[in-house]
Amino acid sequence: MADKPESSKTQLEGDIIEPLFQKDFLSQLPEEIAFHIIAYLTPCDLTVCAGVSRTWQRICEDDRTWRQKCLEKGYVKFDAPSCRFLGGWATNRANEQAGITIFSHMDLQEAHQNRREREIAYGQCYERSSWKSLYLRKQRIISNWRSRPIQSSTVLKSHDEYAIRYPQIHSGRIVTRSDGYTLPVWNVDDAQPAFTLTGHMHHVSTSQVSDDGKYVVSGSTDRTVRVWCGQTGAQRHVLQGHTSEVCCMSLHGTTLVSGSRDGTLRVWDIVDGKCLHILTDHLRMVNCVQFDGIRAVSCAFDFTVKVWNVETGECLHTLTGHTRRVLSLLFEPERDLVISGSRDTTMRVWDVRRGICIAILLSHESTWDSVMQLRGDTLVACYANSDVGIRLGHS
């Protein structure tokens, strides 16, 4: 090598050294470290990196990678299609004149079979993480909301002079509350009134619709909770026991937890119309309650937040720290988190499993109102002065 020209020596050295820099470092690392490195990439970068090699493709397309991206955005997996949608798909599929062949009008079993056949025919290139599919679908929906113009709109007019409030959409119906004594119900398909739930003797203050749309439940200043058939509007039960206005409620399955100005919560079976438990630890009006099927979380004008075991009626934790009335509540059972907003201009983040406060969010402008949403680590809340506040951070 000493007798060769300098350029030849450099070329030879390059030929020897260059292969040493061409190793796929990601494939040489333990899998956990490789996934940790890839997690720092954006979704666009993941798509590009998937074309580097088979190893990179496997890591970039893995469920764990895209699950992390979904959690960062606050995306959750879809529930199974409702009976209404499955029935609608079957009806449209049967109508041959309509010529419907799009994927969403196949029944669920046929759709899964169709996907399996494509995976067999096209191999690995057709495979996609279910979490990646969720991420892409959510992003398309958000993009459509932001950029596509609204094609048409329909105005729903109330039969009385009262304002329509708090619409809830379930199983093809829109259930609304007004400042009056009734709950108007509308059809989604034709935007026409379906029926009106009448029976309360005073202002309707709260309402809930079951996930399957079979039941509508309402509470009123007449101190009653009423259970209605969500399909016909017939009144099923009048649940009595509260001694003052029913202010709030939360329905999970067929179990309802209602809160009242009398300082108590009651647990009801809405099918049988029976009271299962009376929860009595609050000292003043119960303002808000949320229920996940096992635990209920309530806040009241006694400055406290309480966590209950609904099956036994036991108070698991009393969360103290607010110095004025607690007005709003957000319960995230999957993360064991509760966020409460108070007139003391603070929001507190609680670990409901341990019963401790893990963060305090301060507002120097106004008190927090009753509307809060948590998406990933982003919290959106409304101020009482009509402004909207956004908090970012890791809870």
C-alpha positions as CSV (number, residue, x, y, z in Angstrom):
1,M,0.0,0.0,0.0
2,A,3.0,2.3,0.7
3,D,3.9,2.3,-3.1
4,K,0.4,3.2,-4.3
5,P,-0.7,6.7,-5.2
6,E,-2.4,8.7,-2.4
7,S,-5.8,8.6,-4.2
8,S,-5.7,4.9,-4.6
9,K,-4.8,4.5,-0.9
10,T,-7.7,6.6,0.1
11,Q,-10.1,4.7,-2.2
12,L,-8.8,1.4,-0.7
13,E,-9.2,2.6,2.9
14,G,-12.7,3.8,2.0
15,D,-13.6,0.4,0.6
16,I,-12.4,-1.3,3.8
17,I,-14.0,1.1,6.3
18,E,-17.3,1.9,4.5
19,P,-19.0,-1.5,5.1
20,L,-18.4,-1.0,8.8
21,F,-20.8,2.0,8.7
22,Q,-23.5,0.1,6.8
23,K,-24.8,-2.0,9.6
24,D,-28.4,-1.8,10.5
25,F,-28.0,-0.5,14.0
26,L,-31.7,-0.9,14.9
27,S,-31.7,-4.6,14.2
28,Q,-28.6,-5.0,16.4
29,L,-30.3,-3.5,19.5
30,P,-32.6,-5.3,21.9
31,E,-36.2,-5.0,20.8
32,E,-37.3,-2.9,23.8
33,I,-34.6,-0.3,23.0
34,A,-35.4,-0.2,19.3
35,F,-39.1,0.5,20.1
36,H,-38.1,3.2,22.5
37,I,-36.0,4.9,19.8
38,I,-38.7,4.6,17.2
39,A,-41.3,6.1,19.6
40,Y,-39.6,9.5,19.2
41,L,-40.5,9.6,15.5
42,T,-43.5,11.4,14.1
43,P,-46.1,9.3,12.2
44,C,-44.8,10.7,8.9
45,D,-41.3,9.7,9.8
46,L,-42.5,6.2,10.7
47,T,-44.0,5.8,7.3
48,V,-40.7,6.7,5.6
49,C,-38.6,4.5,7.9
50,A,-40.8,1.5,7.2
51,G,-39.3,1.4,3.8
52,V,-35.7,1.1,5.0
53,S,-35.7,-2.7,5.6
54,R,-37.9,-5.5,6.7
55,T,-36.7,-5.1,10.3
56,W,-37.5,-1.4,10.3
57,Q,-40.9,-2.1,8.7
58,R,-41.8,-4.7,11.4
59,I,-40.9,-2.2,14.1
60,C,-42.6,0.8,12.5
61,E,-45.8,-1.1,11.7
62,D,-46.0,-2.8,15.1
63,D,-49.1,-2.5,17.2
64,R,-47.0,-1.2,20.1
65,T,-45.6,1.7,18.1
66,W,-49.0,2.9,16.9
67,R,-50.7,2.3,20.2
68,Q,-48.3,4.8,21.7
69,K,-49.1,7.3,19.0
70,C,-52.9,6.8,19.6
71,L,-52.5,7.2,23.4
72,E,-50.5,10.4,22.8
73,K,-53.4,11.8,20.8
74,G,-56.1,10.4,23.2
75,Y,-57.5,8.0,20.5
76,V,-59.3,4.9,21.8
77,K,-60.5,1.8,20.0
78,F,-64.0,1.8,18.6
79,D,-66.8,0.0,20.3
80,A,-68.5,-2.8,18.5
81,P,-71.2,-1.5,16.0
82,S,-74.6,-0.9,17.6
83,C,-77.6,-3.0,16.8
84,R,-79.0,-0.1,14.8
85,F,-76.0,0.0,12.5
86,L,-75.8,-3.7,12.0
87,G,-79.5,-3.8,11.2
88,G,-79.1,-0.9,8.8
89,W,-76.2,-2.6,7.1
90,A,-78.2,-5.8,6.7
91,T,-81.1,-4.0,5.2
92,N,-79.0,-2.1,2.7
93,R,-77.1,-5.3,1.8
94,A,-80.4,-7.0,1.1
95,N,-81.6,-4.2,-1.2
96,E,-79.9,-5.3,-4.5
97,Q,-81.4,-2.4,-6.4
98,A,-79.3,0.0,-4.4
99,G,-76.1,-1.8,-5.7
100,I,-74.3,-1.2,-2.4
101,T,-70.9,-2.8,-2.4
102,I,-68.9,-0.6,-0.1
103,F,-67.1,-2.1,2.8
104,S,-69.2,-0.5,5.6
105,H,-72.4,-2.2,4.4
106,M,-71.1,-5.7,4.9
107,D,-72.1,-7.5,8.0
108,L,-69.4,-7.8,10.6
109,Q,-68.5,-11.5,10.0
110,E,-68.3,-11.0,6.2
111,A,-66.1,-7.9,6.7
112,H,-63.6,-9.9,8.8
113,Q,-63.6,-12.8,6.2
114,N,-63.0,-10.2,3.5
115,R,-60.0,-8.9,5.3
116,R,-58.5,-12.4,5.9
117,E,-58.8,-13.2,2.2
118,R,-57.0,-10.0,1.3
119,E,-54.2,-10.7,3.7
120,I,-53.8,-14.2,2.2
121,A,-53.8,-12.9,-1.3
122,Y,-51.5,-9.9,-0.8
123,G,-49.3,-11.1,2.0
124,Q,-47.4,-8.9,4.4
125,C,-47.9,-5.7,2.2
126,Y,-51.6,-5.7,3.2
127,E,-51.1,-6.2,6.9
128,R,-51.7,-3.2,9.1
129,S,-51.6,-2.6,12.8
130,S,-55.2,-2.1,14.1
131,W,-53.9,0.8,16.1
132,K,-52.4,2.4,12.9
133,S,-55.8,2.0,11.2
134,L,-57.4,3.7,14.2
135,Y,-54.8,6.6,14.0
136,L,-55.3,7.1,10.3
137,R,-59.1,7.1,10.5
138,K,-59.1,9.6,13.4
139,Q,-56.7,11.8,11.5
140,R,-58.9,11.7,8.4
141,I,-62.0,12.6,10.5
142,I,-60.2,15.5,12.1
143,S,-59.0,16.7,8.6
144,N,-62.5,16.5,7.2
145,W,-63.9,18.5,10.1
146,R,-61.3,21.2,9.7
147,S,-61.2,21.5,5.9
148,R,-64.4,20.2,4.3
149,P,-67.4,22.6,4.1
150,I,-70.7,21.6,5.6
151,Q,-72.9,20.3,2.8
152,S,-76.2,20.9,4.5
153,S,-77.8,21.6,7.8
154,T,-81.2,21.2,9.4
155,V,-82.8,23.3,12.0
156,L,-84.7,21.6,14.8
157,K,-87.4,23.8,16.2
158,S,-88.9,23.3,19.6
159,H,-92.7,23.2,20.0
160,D,-92.5,25.7,22.9
161,E,-90.7,28.9,23.6
162,Y,-88.0,27.4,25.8
163,A,-84.3,27.0,24.7
164,I,-83.1,23.6,23.7
165,R,-80.2,22.4,25.8
166,Y,-77.8,19.4,26.2
167,P,-78.6,17.3,23.1
168,Q,-77.6,13.6,23.3
169,I,-77.5,11.4,20.2
170,H,-78.2,7.6,20.6
171,S,-79.5,5.0,18.2
172,G,-80.9,7.3,15.6
173,R,-82.5,9.7,18.1
174,I,-81.6,13.1,19.5
175,V,-82.8,13.6,23.1
176,T,-82.8,17.2,24.3
177,R,-83.7,19.1,27.4
178,S,-85.4,22.5,27.6
179,D,-86.1,25.0,30.3
180,G,-89.6,23.5,30.6
181,Y,-91.0,20.3,32.0
182,T,-90.5,18.1,28.9
183,L,-87.8,16.3,26.9
184,P,-88.3,16.6,23.1
185,V,-86.9,13.7,21.1
186,W,-86.1,13.9,17.4
187,N,-85.3,11.4,14.6
188,V,-81.8,11.8,13.1
189,D,-82.8,10.5,9.7
190,D,-85.5,13.0,8.8
191,A,-84.9,15.6,11.5
192,Q,-88.5,15.4,12.6
193,P,-89.9,15.2,16.1
194,A,-90.3,11.6,17.3
195,F,-92.2,12.2,20.6
196,T,-92.0,14.3,23.7
197,L,-91.4,12.9,27.1
198,T,-93.9,14.5,29.4
199,G,-94.7,13.8,33.1
200,H,-92.4,15.9,35.2
201,M,-94.2,18.5,37.3
202,H,-91.3,21.0,37.3
203,H,-88.1,21.9,35.4
204,V,-86.1,19.0,34.0
205,S,-82.6,19.5,35.4
206,T,-80.6,16.4,34.2
207,S,-81.0,13.5,31.8
208,Q,-79.1,10.4,30.5
209,V,-79.6,8.0,27.6
210,S,-78.5,4.4,27.8
211,D,-75.8,3.2,25.4
212,D,-78.2,0.9,23.5
213,G,-80.9,3.7,23.3
214,K,-83.5,1.6,25.1
215,Y,-83.8,3.9,28.1
216,V,-84.0,7.6,28.7
217,V,-83.7,8.7,32.3
218,S,-84.4,12.2,33.6
219,G,-84.3,14.1,36.9
220,S,-86.2,17.2,37.9
221,T,-86.8,19.8,40.5
222,D,-90.0,17.9,41.3
223,R,-87.6,15.5,43.2
224,T,-88.3,12.5,41.0
225,V,-86.3,10.4,38.6
226,R,-88.3,9.1,35.7
227,V,-87.4,6.2,33.3
228,W,-88.7,6.3,29.8
229,C,-88.7,3.9,26.9
230,G,-86.2,5.3,24.3
231,Q,-88.1,3.8,21.4
232,T,-91.7,4.7,22.2
233,G,-91.5,7.4,24.8
234,A,-93.6,5.5,27.3
235,Q,-92.9,6.1,31.0
236,R,-91.6,3.0,32.7
237,H,-90.9,4.1,36.3
238,V,-91.1,7.1,38.6
239,L,-88.3,6.7,41.1
240,Q,-89.0,8.5,44.3
241,G,-86.9,9.0,47.4
242,H,-84.9,12.3,47.0
243,T,-86.2,15.1,49.2
244,S,-85.0,17.9,47.0
245,E,-84.1,18.6,43.3
246,V,-82.3,15.9,41.4
247,C,-79.3,17.8,40.1
248,C,-77.1,15.2,38.4
249,M,-77.0,11.6,37.3
250,S,-74.8,9.0,35.6
251,L,-76.0,5.9,33.9
252,H,-73.9,2.7,33.2
253,G,-75.8,-0.2,31.7
254,T,-79.0,-0.4,33.7
255,T,-77.6,1.0,36.9
256,L,-78.1,4.7,37.6
257,V,-76.5,6.9,40.2
258,S,-78.4,10.2,40.9
259,G,-77.3,13.1,43.0
260,S,-79.6,15.6,44.7
261,R,-79.7,19.0,46.4
262,D,-80.6,17.0,49.6
263,G,-76.9,16.0,49.8
264,T,-77.4,12.3,49.0
265,L,-76.8,10.0,46.0
266,R,-79.1,7.1,45.2
267,V,-78.2,4.0,43.2
268,W,-81.1,2.6,41.1
269,D,-81.9,-0.4,39.0
270,I,-83.8,1.3,36.2
271,V,-85.2,-2.0,34.9
272,D,-86.9,-3.0,38.2
273,G,-87.3,0.6,39.4
274,K,-85.7,-0.2,42.7
275,C,-83.3,1.8,44.9
276,L,-80.2,-0.3,45.6
277,H,-78.2,2.0,47.9
278,I,-78.4,5.5,49.5
279,L,-75.0,7.2,49.7
280,T,-75.1,9.8,52.5
281,D,-71.6,11.2,53.3
282,H,-71.9,14.6,51.5
283,L,-73.0,17.5,53.8
284,R,-74.4,19.7,51.1
285,M,-75.9,19.7,47.6
286,V,-74.3,17.1,45.2
287,N,-73.4,19.0,42.0
288,C,-72.0,16.3,39.7
289,V,-71.5,12.5,39.6
290,Q,-69.8,10.1,37.2
291,F,-70.0,6.3,37.3
292,D,-68.0,3.6,35.5
293,G,-70.1,0.6,36.5
294,I,-68.1,-0.1,39.7
295,R,-67.0,3.2,41.1
296,A,-68.8,6.5,41.3
297,V,-67.2,9.8,41.9
298,S,-69.2,12.8,43.1
299,C,-68.5,16.4,44.0
300,A,-70.6,18.7,46.2
301,F,-71.0,22.2,47.6
302,D,-69.3,20.9,50.8
303,F,-65.9,21.5,49.0
304,T,-65.2,17.7,48.7
305,V,-64.9,15.0,46.1
306,K,-65.9,11.5,47.1
307,V,-65.2,8.1,45.6
308,W,-67.8,5.3,46.1
309,N,-68.0,1.6,45.7
310,V,-71.4,1.4,44.1
311,E,-71.9,-2.4,44.7
312,T,-71.5,-2.0,48.4
313,G,-72.4,1.7,49.0
314,E,-69.1,2.3,50.8
315,C,-67.3,5.6,50.5
316,L,-63.7,4.7,49.5
317,H,-62.1,8.1,49.6
318,T,-63.0,11.7,50.6
319,L,-60.8,14.0,48.5
320,T,-60.2,17.3,50.3
321,G,-58.3,20.4,49.3
322,H,-60.7,22.7,47.5
323,T,-61.6,25.8,49.6
324,R,-64.9,26.6,47.9
325,R,-67.7,24.7,46.1
326,V,-66.7,22.0,43.6
327,L,-68.5,22.6,40.4
328,S,-67.3,20.2,37.8
329,L,-65.9,16.7,37.5
330,L,-64.1,14.5,35.0
331,F,-63.5,10.8,35.7
332,E,-61.0,8.8,33.7
333,P,-61.4,5.2,35.1
334,E,-58.8,3.7,32.8
335,R,-56.1,6.0,34.2
336,D,-57.6,6.1,37.8
337,L,-57.8,9.9,37.4
338,V,-60.3,12.4,38.5
339,I,-60.1,16.1,37.7
340,S,-62.3,18.5,39.7
341,G,-62.9,22.2,39.1
342,S,-63.9,24.6,41.9
343,R,-65.0,28.2,42.7
344,D,-61.6,28.6,44.3
345,T,-60.2,29.0,40.7
346,T,-58.2,25.8,40.9
347,M,-58.5,22.4,39.2
348,R,-57.1,19.4,41.1
349,V,-56.0,16.1,39.6
350,W,-56.6,13.1,41.8
351,D,-55.4,9.5,41.9
352,V,-58.6,7.8,42.9
353,R,-57.0,4.5,43.6
354,R,-54.8,6.0,46.3
355,G,-57.0,8.9,47.2
356,I,-54.4,11.6,46.8
357,C,-54.0,14.9,44.9
358,I,-51.2,14.7,42.3
359,A,-51.5,18.1,40.6
360,I,-53.1,21.5,41.1
361,L,-53.9,23.7,38.0
362,L,-54.4,27.3,38.8
363,S,-56.6,29.9,36.9
364,H,-56.1,33.5,37.7
365,E,-58.9,34.6,35.5
366,S,-62.1,32.9,36.5
367,T,-63.7,29.9,38.1
368,W,-63.9,26.7,36.1
369,D,-67.2,25.7,34.6
370,S,-68.8,22.3,34.2
371,V,-67.4,21.3,30.8
372,M,-64.1,19.4,30.7
373,Q,-62.5,17.0,28.2
374,L,-59.2,15.1,28.4
375,R,-57.5,13.9,25.2
376,G,-54.2,12.2,26.0
377,D,-52.4,14.7,28.2
378,T,-54.3,17.7,26.9
379,L,-57.1,19.0,29.1
380,V,-59.7,21.4,27.6
381,A,-62.0,23.2,30.1
382,C,-64.4,26.1,30.1
383,Y,-64.2,29.2,32.4
384,A,-67.3,30.6,33.9
385,N,-66.6,33.8,32.0
386,S,-67.2,31.9,28.7
387,D,-63.5,31.6,27.8
388,V,-61.9,28.2,27.0
389,G,-58.7,27.2,28.7
390,I,-56.3,24.5,27.4
391,R,-53.8,22.8,29.8
392,L,-51.0,20.7,28.5
393,G,-48.9,18.4,30.6
394,H,-48.3,14.9,31.8
395,S,-50.8,13.9,34.5
